[in-house]
């Protein structure tokens, strides 16, 4: 006697969950990189010796977040196209990737962090 399932078995897709996790990691790396670069820049400005390669340092610190945001969007779009029945996490991953990319391009948390940490000491000479 053969055992037959009472309902059709549906294969689960992990691309939606992978997209969402990549989006979360992208957001964390992007915010962390921006705040790290802003803290370094503010410290250099406060010391009176701004670095000439600050844009390069900033680009290196936010690049992993941008790469993961693009990856989250790509995997999420693939999951939405290929497995439309599991679209909740995939749509969340795409949304997180897009929001992370836009906020990184606007340097949103980094600019606020720089304004907070920048404390000029003006001395009368």
Secondary structure, 3 states (H helix, E strand, C coil): CCCCCCCCCCCCCCHHHHHHHHHHHHHHHHHHHHHHHHHHHHHHHHHCCCCCCHHHHHHHHHHHHHHHHHHHHHHHHHHHHHCHHHHHHHHHHHHHHHHHHHHHHHCHHHHHHHHHHCCCCCCCC
